[in-house]
């Protein structure tokens, strides 16, 4: 039985063409700033995001943490939505690495309002941390792959600017937002001081993220990348995969979104499964089952359907990606129907 893996879009494998790009990459020492493939990737990402400069990092977590380290100092505070990746999935790095306190704000599908930002900024007081940074996420993972409407994003950023906050965007799946909304990634990123994008999720590269921002931000980011052990040598081998993904795997994200809608529609017809198909904006489907999530994960695995719990006691997250076809979607629905019968 062929496994159908919905655990994440991080499970994708490099395509044969991407492997050829990796094998043929021109390389040099990136810590010396000499790797031509890395430099080309950084230039292209900065240009595409509408920002001044960029730096290649091994992971999205490192890119986000570098941004926090650049924008904040010990004892400062970062405002972010309660389900954000920097709080939920980065190993407690915000306080552990930087001595920075997160203030989690309750969002609607991961999205905040300008009023929340304004009301959450602390007045100057020796008893309180200084609010320095607003960190946003697009698409929002725990929000169900939700996309920030550009005007709402702009209004929230403007509220942060009035409070003299820096703004970072965790854009791990920002290209999913671009394809879903039909607007360029720069519509969001150019409003920020820094934006990270990941190539090892829906874009299918094996490794790598890029942090882009103002020139002064990226200059300091390179220092912090080195401090965190992220300085790589002949990293063009990795950057070549990201470049290939940028050229060939962005537009095809629409296929993943269509497959997610197909999956949601199929699951909605399975007795004992609850799915709100209207909430599927990108490549994530959140489904509620009649059994506890841990039991369902194990049960579906016996049918060759791999999933992860979604946070709720009976909820699972199913993520579509380039290694899952429309035919796989139909087969998965049939297997899930058998499993829950």
PyMOL commands that set and color helices and strands:
alter all, ss='L'
color gray80, all
select helices_A, chain A and resi 9-11+16-23+36-49+60-71+85-88+93-98+114-120+150-162+174-181+186-189+215-227+236-248+253-268+277-279+293-302+326-340
alter helices_A, ss='H'
color red, helices_A
select strands_A, chain A and resi 4-5+53-57+76-81+101-105+130-137+166-171+194-198+209-213+273-274+284-289+305-306+308-309+315-319
alter strands_A, ss='S'
color yellow, strands_A
deselect
rebuild
show_as cartoon
